[in-house]
Amino acid sequence: MPRATIRTTPCPALPRYLALLISAILSVAACHAAPDEPPEPPQLSVPVDDGADDDIPSPSVTLAEPSGLQVKTSEGSGQLVHPDAVVFPKSWNGRRFWFAATPYPGGNATYENPSIFQGASTAELTVPAGVTNPLANPTNGAYLSDPDLVYDPVKDELRMYYRQTTADADQLYLVTSRNGVQWTSQALIQTDTRYAMISPAIVREEDGSWRMWAVTAGPAGCNASTAGLTLNERRSADGLKWGSPTPVSLVIPGRVPWHWDVQYISSKHEYWALVAAYPNGDNCSRSEVYFARSTDGTRWVASPSPVLARGVSYPLRDIVYRSTFKYFAPSDMVAIWFSGARLQSDGYHYAVASARYTLTELMRRVETPNPSASQSRGSEEQAPGARAAREAFVRAFP
């Protein structure tokens, strides 16, 4: 008999949905086969917002005067002071804009503790999902202040430096985070005498080294004069161990440089700074914010007129204090986040306000002598309780 021929027909390709189902079943089985592997941590931050590039304004945008920002602070007052910004080219763990700042309700230093905020634009300050502010609290009898936020690209982490002031010392502390939500325990990295490290401003240099500028006021503190105050810098290979302070030169005629923020502008090959300064012979409750620039970070040239004077912006009409900024090279625009206060019936009310300027307009404002601006006065001069509010500010300056 002839041998029977058995014909085989290739199996048709599995439908796509069936292939995906089988792949999912195999993945689940593989997970159960390795029970010792820890699960992935939950994503606690807000969703990624890659559309934030739209917030970079074009040079044709009209000058925007400071606009007060609404913010949720840990103690519920919504009063904030001493902002410091890190702005990413694209979203980092959910947002491009990240800020350090401290609550300061009515000038109460008890709540002046470093906190973290983020935003999808220059006009937003929100608490990241999963964060409980503040990130640190002081030891007994001390107070915290002056946070400064820096990004370390090698470790892909945010560093928040801040100052603790005790009865006889200024101490520099550090906390870090790789997602903006979980932060390390605070670490003490530098100690000096009281009022020797006021408003530390820290920059990671392009070669990977670190640099810190600060103010040394001595026992006079907020009442220091130009003769009793020193501006200095320290250097570090890793941002943890710092060298001895060396003096820097920055003169604002008739003014005492008090709090400052420093950044290196790579496209300009310059260091820029915003400096809160008050009249010599007065105290830090009279400060306004000036612009300064330097090619080496040691010898500075300051503007003759303030970027923002007292009495100009309603949210900050009586004090214009430590402020921060970001330069957008593609559009030649500068975003500034001012902080300060206005006097109300119950004392000073602190706030943060944002503004955006073309670089040309910013330079025009600060390079043209304007005595009327620098001598402008807030609402406090004739207001009841003004002297008491100023004295309270001086006793516990932020």
ROPAKOL-939400 format. One record per residue (C-alpha): chain; x, y, z; residue in three letters; residue number from 1. Coordinates in pm, whole numbers, plus 50000, padded with zeros to 5 digits. Layout:
residues N
+--------+-------+-------+-------+--------+-----+
: chaine :     u :     v :     w : residu : num :
+--------+-------+-------+-------+--------+-----+
:      A :     X :     Y :     Z :    ALA : NUM :
...
+--------+-------+-------+-------+--------+-----+
//
This chain:
residues 398
+--------+-------+-------+-------+--------+-----+
: chaine :     u :     v :     w : residu : num :
+--------+-------+-------+-------+--------+-----+
:      A : 50000 : 50000 : 50000 :    MET :   1 :
:      A : 50124 : 50345 : 49934 :    PRO :   2 :
:      A : 50257 : 50519 : 50243 :    ARG :   3 :
:      A : 50017 : 50776 : 50385 :    ALA :   4 :
:      A : 50133 : 51131 : 50370 :    THR :   5 :
:      A : 50074 : 51345 : 50675 :    ILE :   6 :
:      A : 50054 : 51712 : 50600 :    ARG :   7 :
:      A : 50134 : 51966 : 50872 :    THR :   8 :
:      A : 49997 : 52316 : 50870 :    THR :   9 :
:      A : 50189 : 52594 : 51051 :    PRO :  10 :
:      A : 50005 : 52741 : 51348 :    CYS :  11 :
:      A : 49871 : 53084 : 51272 :    PRO :  12 :
:      A : 50035 : 53374 : 51456 :    ALA :  13 :
:      A : 49891 : 53440 : 51800 :    LEU :  14 :
:      A : 49661 : 53736 : 51814 :    PRO :  15 :
:      A : 49829 : 54040 : 51970 :    ARG :  16 :
:      A : 49601 : 54044 : 52273 :    TYR :  17 :
:      A : 49676 : 53675 : 52343 :    LEU :  18 :
:      A : 50051 : 53734 : 52319 :    ALA :  19 :
:      A : 50025 : 54023 : 52564 :    LEU :  20 :
:      A : 49821 : 53808 : 52803 :    LEU :  21 :
:      A : 50079 : 53528 : 52797 :    ILE :  22 :
:      A : 50360 : 53780 : 52851 :    SER :  23 :
:      A : 50179 : 53926 : 53153 :    ALA :  24 :
:      A : 50124 : 53578 : 53302 :    ILE :  25 :
:      A : 50494 : 53494 : 53260 :    LEU :  26 :
:      A : 50592 : 53827 : 53422 :    SER :  27 :
:      A : 50372 : 53758 : 53726 :    VAL :  28 :
:      A : 50518 : 53410 : 53757 :    ALA :  29 :
:      A : 50870 : 53551 : 53743 :    ALA :  30 :
:      A : 50790 : 53801 : 54018 :    CYS :  31 :
:      A : 50659 : 53526 : 54246 :    HIS :  32 :
:      A : 50973 : 53324 : 54177 :    ALA :  33 :
:      A : 51189 : 53599 : 54329 :    ALA :  34 :
:      A : 51019 : 53694 : 54658 :    PRO :  35 :
:      A : 51337 : 53852 : 54800 :    ASP :  36 :
:      A : 51342 : 54139 : 54551 :    GLU :  37 :
:      A : 51200 : 54458 : 54706 :    PRO :  38 :
:      A : 50905 : 54617 : 54527 :    PRO :  39 :
:      A : 50950 : 54940 : 54340 :    GLU :  40 :
:      A : 50883 : 55244 : 54565 :    PRO :  41 :
:      A : 50562 : 55431 : 54489 :    PRO :  42 :
:      A : 50582 : 55751 : 54286 :    GLN :  43 :
:      A : 50488 : 56019 : 54534 :    LEU :  44 :
:      A : 50555 : 56332 : 54332 :    SER :  45 :
:      A : 50315 : 56494 : 54089 :    VAL :  46 :
:      A : 50293 : 56377 : 53725 :    PRO :  47 :
:      A : 50565 : 56490 : 53489 :    VAL :  48 :
:      A : 50483 : 56818 : 53319 :    ASP :  49 :
:      A : 50700 : 56847 : 53008 :    ASP :  50 :
:      A : 50500 : 57144 : 52886 :    GLY :  51 :
:      A : 50675 : 57371 : 53135 :    ALA :  52 :
:      A : 50906 : 57496 : 52860 :    ASP :  53 :
:      A : 50614 : 57719 : 52761 :    ASP :  54 :
:      A : 50681 : 57924 : 53073 :    ASP :  55 :
:      A : 51004 : 58062 : 52927 :    ILE :  56 :
:      A : 50882 : 58399 : 52799 :    PRO :  57 :
:      A : 50990 : 58560 : 52476 :    SER :  58 :
:      A : 51178 : 58893 : 52466 :    PRO :  59 :
:      A : 50863 : 59062 : 52337 :    SER :  60 :
:      A : 50674 : 58999 : 52659 :    VAL :  61 :
:      A : 50591 : 59321 : 52845 :    THR :  62 :
:      A : 50767 : 59379 : 53175 :    LEU :  63 :
:      A : 50577 : 59212 : 53458 :    ALA :  64 :
:      A : 50586 : 59383 : 53797 :    GLU :  65 :
:      A : 50598 : 59162 : 54109 :    PRO :  66 :
:      A : 50286 : 58959 : 54172 :    SER :  67 :
:      A : 50222 : 58798 : 54511 :    GLY :  68 :
:      A : 50214 : 58416 : 54518 :    LEU :  69 :
:      A : 49970 : 58207 : 54717 :    GLN :  70 :
:      A : 50141 : 57926 : 54908 :    VAL :  71 :
:      A : 50051 : 57664 : 55169 :    LYS :  72 :
:      A : 50294 : 57673 : 55459 :    THR :  73 :
:      A : 50333 : 57408 : 55727 :    SER :  74 :
:      A : 50186 : 57620 : 56006 :    GLU :  75 :
:      A : 49899 : 57750 : 55791 :    GLY :  76 :
:      A : 49976 : 58122 : 55766 :    SER :  77 :
:      A : 50080 : 58128 : 55400 :    GLY :  78 :
:      A : 50361 : 58370 : 55497 :    GLN :  79 :
:      A : 50697 : 58284 : 55343 :    LEU :  80 :
:      A : 51044 : 58440 : 55331 :    VAL :  81 :
:      A : 51394 : 58375 : 55192 :    HIS :  82 :
:      A : 51319 : 58176 : 54873 :    PRO :  83 :
:      A : 51589 : 58000 : 54674 :    ASP :  84 :
:      A : 51522 : 57845 : 54333 :    ALA :  85 :
:      A : 51660 : 57561 : 54121 :    VAL :  86 :
:      A : 51519 : 57555 : 53767 :    VAL :  87 :
:      A : 51572 : 57253 : 53541 :    PHE :  88 :
:      A : 51580 : 57257 : 53158 :    PRO :  89 :
:      A : 51312 : 56985 : 53169 :    LYS :  90 :
:      A : 51101 : 56836 : 53444 :    SER :  91 :
:      A : 51290 : 56678 : 53732 :    TRP :  92 :
:      A : 51071 : 56434 : 53930 :    ASN :  93 :
:      A : 50755 : 56607 : 53818 :    GLY :  94 :
:      A : 50837 : 56977 : 53793 :    ARG :  95 :
:      A : 51097 : 57215 : 53650 :    ARG :  96 :
:      A : 51081 : 57473 : 53931 :    PHE :  97 :
:      A : 51196 : 57377 : 54282 :    TRP :  98 :
:      A : 51222 : 57613 : 54577 :    PHE :  99 :
:      A : 51353 : 57623 : 54931 :    ALA : 100 :
:      A : 51198 : 57877 : 55167 :    ALA : 101 :
:      A : 51094 : 57923 : 55530 :    THR : 102 :
:      A : 50756 : 58012 : 55683 :    PRO : 103 :
:      A : 50770 : 58332 : 55887 :    TYR : 104 :
:      A : 50423 : 58412 : 56025 :    PRO : 105 :
:      A : 50430 : 58763 : 56166 :    GLY : 106 :
:      A : 50807 : 58735 : 56214 :    GLY : 107 :
:      A : 50785 : 58433 : 56446 :    ASN : 108 :
:      A : 51124 : 58255 : 56421 :    ALA : 109 :
:      A : 50976 : 57942 : 56584 :    THR : 110 :
:      A : 50835 : 57848 : 56242 :    TYR : 111 :
:      A : 51133 : 57962 : 56036 :    GLU : 112 :
:      A : 51221 : 57608 : 55930 :    ASN : 113 :
:      A : 51342 : 57495 : 55584 :    PRO : 114 :
:      A : 51065 : 57374 : 55355 :    SER : 115 :
:      A : 51047 : 57249 : 54995 :    ILE : 116 :
:      A : 50813 : 57367 : 54720 :    PHE : 117 :
:      A : 50777 : 57315 : 54347 :    GLN : 118 :
:      A : 50600 : 57470 : 54051 :    GLY : 119 :
:      A : 50503 : 57420 : 53689 :    ALA : 120 :
:      A : 50572 : 57788 : 53618 :    SER : 121 :
:      A : 50741 : 58091 : 53770 :    THR : 122 :
:      A : 50410 : 58189 : 53930 :    ALA : 123 :
:      A : 50345 : 57867 : 54123 :    GLU : 124 :
:      A : 50463 : 57745 : 54464 :    LEU : 125 :
:      A : 50310 : 57416 : 54578 :    THR : 126 :
:      A : 50410 : 57144 : 54823 :    VAL : 127 :
:      A : 50520 : 56826 : 54639 :    PRO : 128 :
:      A : 50282 : 56532 : 54683 :    ALA : 129 :
:      A : 50411 : 56311 : 54964 :    GLY : 130 :
:      A : 50608 : 56587 : 55140 :    VAL : 131 :
:      A : 50546 : 56698 : 55497 :    THR : 132 :
:      A : 50709 : 57036 : 55561 :    ASN : 133 :
:      A : 50925 : 57151 : 55730 :    PRO : 134 :
:      A : 51216 : 56925 : 55641 :    LEU : 135 :
:      A : 51401 : 57001 : 55966 :    ALA : 136 :
:      A : 51351 : 57152 : 56310 :    ASN : 137 :
:      A : 51601 : 57331 : 56536 :    PRO : 138 :
:      A : 51762 : 57199 : 56850 :    THR : 139 :
:      A : 51646 : 57341 : 57182 :    ASN : 140 :
:      A : 51711 : 57714 : 57216 :    GLY : 141 :
:      A : 51818 : 57759 : 56852 :    ALA : 142 :
:      A : 51643 : 57873 : 56536 :    TYR : 143 :
:      A : 51679 : 57782 : 56169 :    LEU : 144 :
:      A : 51694 : 58013 : 55866 :    SER : 145 :
:      A : 51850 : 58091 : 55528 :    ASP : 146 :
:      A : 51796 : 57777 : 55314 :    PRO : 147 :
:      A : 51986 : 57747 : 54986 :    ASP : 148 :
:      A : 51896 : 57488 : 54721 :    LEU : 149 :
:      A : 52153 : 57339 : 54479 :    VAL : 150 :
:      A : 52137 : 57055 : 54226 :    TYR : 151 :
:      A : 52418 : 56798 : 54210 :    ASP : 152 :
:      A : 52413 : 56639 : 53860 :    PRO : 153 :
:      A : 52662 : 56367 : 53954 :    VAL : 154 :
:      A : 52432 : 56220 : 54219 :    LYS : 155 :
:      A : 52115 : 56351 : 54051 :    ASP : 156 :
:      A : 52002 : 56501 : 54381 :    GLU : 157 :
:      A : 51887 : 56825 : 54536 :    LEU : 158 :
:      A : 52089 : 56960 : 54824 :    ARG : 159 :
:      A : 51929 : 57195 : 55072 :    MET : 160 :
:      A : 52175 : 57380 : 55292 :    TYR : 161 :
:      A : 52045 : 57588 : 55583 :    TYR : 162 :
:      A : 52169 : 57771 : 55888 :    ARG : 163 :
:      A : 52108 : 57703 : 56256 :    GLN : 164 :
:      A : 52185 : 57983 : 56500 :    THR : 165 :
:      A : 52251 : 57900 : 56864 :    THR : 166 :
:      A : 52346 : 58123 : 57157 :    ALA : 167 :
:      A : 52711 : 58127 : 57043 :    ASP : 168 :
:      A : 52737 : 57967 : 56697 :    ALA : 169 :
:      A : 52622 : 57962 : 56337 :    ASP : 170 :
:      A : 52596 : 57605 : 56206 :    GLN : 171 :
:      A : 52554 : 57495 : 55845 :    LEU : 172 :
:      A : 52333 : 57188 : 55796 :    TYR : 173 :
:      A : 52251 : 56980 : 55489 :    LEU : 174 :
:      A : 51967 : 56752 : 55376 :    VAL : 175 :
:      A : 51951 : 56585 : 55033 :    THR : 176 :
:      A : 51691 : 56416 : 54812 :    SER : 177 :
:      A : 51692 : 56223 : 54484 :    ARG : 178 :
:      A : 51324 : 56277 : 54414 :    ASN : 179 :
:      A : 51230 : 56593 : 54603 :    GLY : 180 :
:      A : 51004 : 56394 : 54836 :    VAL : 181 :
:      A : 51216 : 56169 : 55057 :    GLN : 182 :
:      A : 51492 : 56366 : 55230 :    TRP : 183 :
:      A : 51789 : 56251 : 55437 :    THR : 184 :
:      A : 51832 : 56329 : 55804 :    SER : 185 :
:      A : 52001 : 56661 : 55869 :    GLN : 186 :
:      A : 52381 : 56657 : 55881 :    ALA : 187 :
:      A : 52600 : 56923 : 56043 :    LEU : 188 :
:      A : 52882 : 57016 : 55803 :    ILE : 189 :
:      A : 53021 : 57352 : 55921 :    GLN : 190 :
:      A : 53035 : 57556 : 56242 :    THR : 191 :
:      A : 53145 : 57914 : 56302 :    ASP : 192 :
:      A : 53079 : 58189 : 56554 :    THR : 193 :
:      A : 52732 : 58341 : 56589 :    ARG : 194 :
:      A : 52631 : 58557 : 56290 :    TYR : 195 :
:      A : 52936 : 58444 : 56090 :    ALA : 196 :
:      A : 52748 : 58251 : 55817 :    MET : 197 :
:      A : 52444 : 58464 : 55741 :    ILE : 198 :
:      A : 52256 : 58384 : 55418 :    SER : 199 :
:      A : 52495 : 58122 : 55274 :    PRO : 200 :
:      A : 52473 : 58117 : 54893 :    ALA : 201 :
:      A : 52619 : 57801 : 54740 :    ILE : 202 :
:      A : 52714 : 57728 : 54380 :    VAL : 203 :
:      A : 52839 : 57406 : 54222 :    ARG : 204 :
:      A : 53108 : 57516 : 53979 :    GLU : 205 :
:      A : 53136 : 57379 : 53625 :    GLU : 206 :
:      A : 53449 : 57183 : 53723 :    ASP : 207 :
:      A : 53257 : 57002 : 53998 :    GLY : 208 :
:      A : 53395 : 57200 : 54292 :    SER : 209 :
:      A : 53174 : 57400 : 54529 :    TRP : 210 :
:      A : 53174 : 57759 : 54645 :    ARG : 211 :
:      A : 52987 : 57938 : 54924 :    MET : 212 :
:      A : 52936 : 58310 : 54985 :    TRP : 213 :
:      A : 52811 : 58436 : 55321 :    ALA : 214 :
:      A : 52787 : 58746 : 55542 :    VAL : 215 :
:      A : 52969 : 58786 : 55873 :    THR : 216 :
:      A : 52802 : 59049 : 56089 :    ALA : 217 :
:      A : 52948 : 58990 : 56431 :    GLY : 218 :
:      A : 52763 : 59066 : 56756 :    PRO : 219 :
:      A : 52573 : 59360 : 56602 :    ALA : 220 :
:      A : 52373 : 59122 : 56383 :    GLY : 221 :
:      A : 52091 : 59302 : 56205 :    CYS : 222 :
:      A : 52226 : 59640 : 56323 :    ASN : 223 :
:      A : 52570 : 59594 : 56169 :    ALA : 224 :
:      A : 52731 : 59881 : 55979 :    SER : 225 :
:      A : 52955 : 59855 : 55674 :    THR : 226 :
:      A : 53256 : 59891 : 55904 :    ALA : 227 :
:      A : 53152 : 59594 : 56117 :    GLY : 228 :
:      A : 53042 : 59357 : 55842 :    LEU : 229 :
:      A : 53243 : 59126 : 55613 :    THR : 230 :
:      A : 53144 : 58946 : 55294 :    LEU : 231 :
:      A : 53335 : 58623 : 55247 :    ASN : 232 :
:      A : 53360 : 58305 : 55046 :    GLU : 233 :
:      A : 53462 : 57946 : 55116 :    ARG : 234 :
:      A : 53561 : 57669 : 54877 :    ARG : 235 :
:      A : 53507 : 57294 : 54883 :    SER : 236 :
:      A : 53585 : 56990 : 54667 :    ALA : 237 :
:      A : 53262 : 56812 : 54759 :    ASP : 238 :
:      A : 53031 : 57070 : 54918 :    GLY : 239 :
:      A : 53074 : 56900 : 55255 :    LEU : 240 :
:      A : 53416 : 56998 : 55387 :    LYS : 241 :
:      A : 53477 : 57370 : 55352 :    TRP : 242 :
:      A : 53793 : 57577 : 55368 :    GLY : 243 :
:      A : 53847 : 57891 : 55570 :    SER : 244 :
:      A : 53661 : 58209 : 55471 :    PRO : 245 :
:      A : 53835 : 58470 : 55259 :    THR : 246 :
:      A : 53698 : 58822 : 55200 :    PRO : 247 :
:      A : 53527 : 58933 : 54880 :    VAL : 248 :
:      A : 53471 : 59287 : 54757 :    SER : 249 :
:      A : 53115 : 59414 : 54707 :    LEU : 250 :
:      A : 53025 : 59778 : 54772 :    VAL : 251 :
:      A : 52682 : 59938 : 54745 :    ILE : 252 :
:      A : 52741 : 60307 : 54832 :    PRO : 253 :
:      A : 52562 : 60402 : 55153 :    GLY : 254 :
:      A : 52426 : 60050 : 55198 :    ARG : 255 :
:      A : 52505 : 59743 : 55408 :    VAL : 256 :
:      A : 52496 : 59420 : 55199 :    PRO : 257 :
:      A : 52298 : 59178 : 55411 :    TRP : 258 :
:      A : 52144 : 58871 : 55242 :    HIS : 259 :
:      A : 52235 : 58752 : 54895 :    TRP : 260 :
:      A : 52181 : 58483 : 54635 :    ASP : 261 :
:      A : 52463 : 58397 : 54393 :    VAL : 262 :
:      A : 52449 : 58205 : 54064 :    GLN : 263 :
:      A : 52699 : 58138 : 53787 :    TYR : 264 :
:      A : 52562 : 58234 : 53444 :    ILE : 265 :
:      A : 52755 : 58007 : 53208 :    SER : 266 :
:      A : 52631 : 58174 : 52888 :    SER : 267 :
:      A : 52767 : 58509 : 53014 :    LYS : 268 :
:      A : 53078 : 58370 : 53191 :    HIS : 269 :
:      A : 52978 : 58575 : 53494 :    GLU : 270 :
:      A : 52852 : 58537 : 53847 :    TYR : 271 :
:      A : 52534 : 58728 : 53923 :    TRP : 272 :
:      A : 52387 : 58810 : 54262 :    ALA : 273 :
:      A : 52079 : 58965 : 54415 :    LEU : 274 :
:      A : 52174 : 59146 : 54733 :    VAL : 275 :
:      A : 51933 : 59262 : 55003 :    ALA : 276 :
:      A : 52096 : 59575 : 55148 :    ALA : 277 :
:      A : 51989 : 59841 : 55399 :    TYR : 278 :
:      A : 52103 : 60201 : 55465 :    PRO : 279 :
:      A : 52427 : 60227 : 55660 :    ASN : 280 :
:      A : 52346 : 60339 : 56014 :    GLY : 281 :
:      A : 52002 : 60175 : 56006 :    ASP : 282 :
:      A : 51911 : 59804 : 56028 :    ASN : 283 :
:      A : 51798 : 59513 : 55812 :    CYS : 284 :
:      A : 51428 : 59598 : 55842 :    SER : 285 :
:      A : 51496 : 59869 : 55579 :    ARG : 286 :
:      A : 51643 : 59647 : 55309 :    SER : 287 :
:      A : 51593 : 59665 : 54931 :    GLU : 288 :
:      A : 51728 : 59431 : 54661 :    VAL : 289 :
:      A : 52021 : 59526 : 54438 :    TYR : 290 :
:      A : 52185 : 59350 : 54141 :    PHE : 291 :
:      A : 52558 : 59267 : 54130 :    ALA : 292 :
:      A : 52786 : 59090 : 53884 :    ARG : 293 :
:      A : 53140 : 58952 : 53883 :    SER : 294 :
:      A : 53374 : 58772 : 53644 :    THR : 295 :
:      A : 53552 : 58581 : 53921 :    ASP : 296 :
:      A : 53306 : 58573 : 54213 :    GLY : 297 :
:      A : 53548 : 58769 : 54431 :    THR : 298 :
:      A : 53542 : 59125 : 54295 :    ARG : 299 :
:      A : 53185 : 59243 : 54250 :    TRP : 300 :
:      A : 53026 : 59547 : 54088 :    VAL : 301 :
:      A : 52685 : 59640 : 54228 :    ALA : 302 :
:      A : 52407 : 59840 : 54068 :    SER : 303 :
:      A : 52355 : 60201 : 54182 :    PRO : 304 :
:      A : 51977 : 60151 : 54199 :    SER : 305 :
:      A : 51773 : 59865 : 54344 :    PRO : 306 :
:      A : 51594 : 59607 : 54133 :    VAL : 307 :
:      A : 51303 : 59655 : 54371 :    LEU : 308 :
:      A : 51276 : 59936 : 54625 :    ALA : 309 :
:      A : 51051 : 59967 : 54927 :    ARG : 310 :
:      A : 50711 : 60119 : 54861 :    GLY : 311 :
:      A : 50691 : 59999 : 54499 :    VAL : 312 :
:      A : 50522 : 59658 : 54524 :    SER : 313 :
:      A : 50214 : 59617 : 54746 :    TYR : 314 :
:      A : 50295 : 59266 : 54881 :    PRO : 315 :
:      A : 50647 : 59386 : 54977 :    LEU : 316 :
:      A : 50588 : 59755 : 55030 :    ARG : 317 :
:      A : 50775 : 59786 : 55364 :    ASP : 318 :
:      A : 51059 : 59531 : 55339 :    ILE : 319 :
:      A : 51221 : 59386 : 55026 :    VAL : 320 :
:      A : 51431 : 59100 : 55156 :    TYR : 321 :
:      A : 51637 : 58807 : 55033 :    ARG : 322 :
:      A : 51536 : 58710 : 54678 :    SER : 323 :
:      A : 51632 : 58454 : 54414 :    THR : 324 :
:      A : 51639 : 58444 : 54034 :    PHE : 325 :
:      A : 51680 : 58243 : 53713 :    LYS : 326 :
:      A : 51827 : 58365 : 53383 :    TYR : 327 :
:      A : 51675 : 58209 : 53068 :    PHE : 328 :
:      A : 51948 : 58238 : 52804 :    ALA : 329 :
:      A : 51734 : 58140 : 52499 :    PRO : 330 :
:      A : 51488 : 58424 : 52558 :    SER : 331 :
:      A : 51726 : 58663 : 52741 :    ASP : 332 :
:      A : 51477 : 58693 : 53026 :    MET : 333 :
:      A : 51525 : 58700 : 53402 :    VAL : 334 :
:      A : 51269 : 58559 : 53646 :    ALA : 335 :
:      A : 51295 : 58691 : 54002 :    ILE : 336 :
:      A : 51123 : 58568 : 54315 :    TRP : 337 :
:      A : 51128 : 58849 : 54571 :    PHE : 338 :
:      A : 51050 : 58812 : 54939 :    SER : 339 :
:      A : 50964 : 59074 : 55195 :    GLY : 340 :
:      A : 50676 : 59213 : 55396 :    ALA : 341 :
:      A : 50406 : 59477 : 55428 :    ARG : 342 :
:      A : 50289 : 59624 : 55755 :    LEU : 343 :
:      A : 49935 : 59539 : 55870 :    GLN : 344 :
:      A : 49748 : 59616 : 56189 :    SER : 345 :
:      A : 49888 : 59304 : 56357 :    ASP : 346 :
:      A : 50250 : 59346 : 56238 :    GLY : 347 :
:      A : 50445 : 59250 : 55929 :    TYR : 348 :
:      A : 50288 : 59009 : 55680 :    HIS : 349 :
:      A : 50553 : 58820 : 55481 :    TYR : 350 :
:      A : 50517 : 58709 : 55121 :    ALA : 351 :
:      A : 50691 : 58595 : 54803 :    VAL : 352 :
:      A : 50622 : 58773 : 54473 :    ALA : 353 :
:      A : 50744 : 58680 : 54125 :    SER : 354 :
:      A : 50833 : 58901 : 53828 :    ALA : 355 :
:      A : 50990 : 58859 : 53484 :    ARG : 356 :
:      A : 51207 : 59110 : 53304 :    TYR : 357 :
:      A : 51395 : 59127 : 52977 :    THR : 358 :
:      A : 51764 : 59154 : 53058 :    LEU : 359 :
:      A : 51773 : 59490 : 52879 :    THR : 360 :
:      A : 51494 : 59626 : 53098 :    GLU : 361 :
:      A : 51650 : 59485 : 53414 :    LEU : 362 :
:      A : 51983 : 59652 : 53334 :    MET : 363 :
:      A : 51807 : 59980 : 53258 :    ARG : 364 :
:      A : 51634 : 59971 : 53597 :    ARG : 365 :
:      A : 51946 : 59901 : 53802 :    VAL : 366 :
:      A : 52216 : 60093 : 53612 :    GLU : 367 :
:      A : 52038 : 60429 : 53605 :    THR : 368 :
:      A : 52077 : 60626 : 53929 :    PRO : 369 :
:      A : 51732 : 60678 : 54072 :    ASN : 370 :
:      A : 51740 : 60851 : 54413 :    PRO : 371 :
:      A : 51362 : 60864 : 54435 :    SER : 372 :
:      A : 51342 : 60484 : 54412 :    ALA : 373 :
:      A : 51616 : 60415 : 54664 :    SER : 374 :
:      A : 51461 : 60664 : 54907 :    GLN : 375 :
:      A : 51104 : 60543 : 54862 :    SER : 376 :
:      A : 50933 : 60460 : 55186 :    ARG : 377 :
:      A : 50678 : 60200 : 55271 :    GLY : 378 :
:      A : 50354 : 60241 : 55462 :    SER : 379 :
:      A : 50513 : 60186 : 55801 :    GLU : 380 :
:      A : 50656 : 60533 : 55866 :    GLU : 381 :
:      A : 50334 : 60682 : 56001 :    GLN : 382 :
:      A : 50149 : 60358 : 56082 :    ALA : 383 :
:      A : 50062 : 60267 : 56442 :    PRO : 384 :
:      A : 50280 : 59988 : 56570 :    GLY : 385 :
:      A : 50550 : 60045 : 56307 :    ALA : 386 :
:      A : 50831 : 60089 : 56557 :    ARG : 387 :
:      A : 50732 : 59777 : 56751 :    ALA : 388 :
:      A : 50717 : 59574 : 56429 :    ALA : 389 :
:      A : 51064 : 59690 : 56320 :    ARG : 390 :
:      A : 51213 : 59620 : 56663 :    GLU : 391 :
:      A : 51067 : 59268 : 56657 :    ALA : 392 :
:      A : 51214 : 59211 : 56311 :    PHE : 393 :
:      A : 51559 : 59319 : 56428 :    VAL : 394 :
:      A : 51548 : 59095 : 56735 :    ARG : 395 :
:      A : 51484 : 58784 : 56526 :    ALA : 396 :
:      A : 51591 : 58868 : 56172 :    PHE : 397 :
:      A : 51520 : 58596 : 55915 :    PRO : 398 :
+--------+-------+-------+-------+--------+-----+
//
